[in-house]
Amino acid sequence: MNRLIVESYNNSTINTILDDIGRKYQIDTSKEQLSEDKDVQEVKFKYRTYSECVRILYKSIGHMKVA
């Protein structure tokens, strides 16, 4: 079952946000971690799946991860 994520972050980084989501929602976020962490000014997740959150984060920094 996919749990929906409801969180907001200000002045953080992609990897910090992923770590926090992983800890709170018991999700392995290691595959989505960036080797070169990027800053995010503000992002809000209102009842989003984890994959939607990752997409939103990557889009916010102009990064498209190749599968």
Secondary structure as GFF3:
##gff-version 3
##sequence-region A 1 67
A	DSSP	beta_strand	5	13	.	.	.	ID=ss1
A	DSSP	alpha_helix	14	25	.	.	.	ID=ss2
A	DSSP	three_ten_helix	30	32	.	.	.	ID=ss3
A	DSSP	beta_strand	39	48	.	.	.	ID=ss4
A	DSSP	alpha_helix	50	60	.	.	.	ID=ss5
###
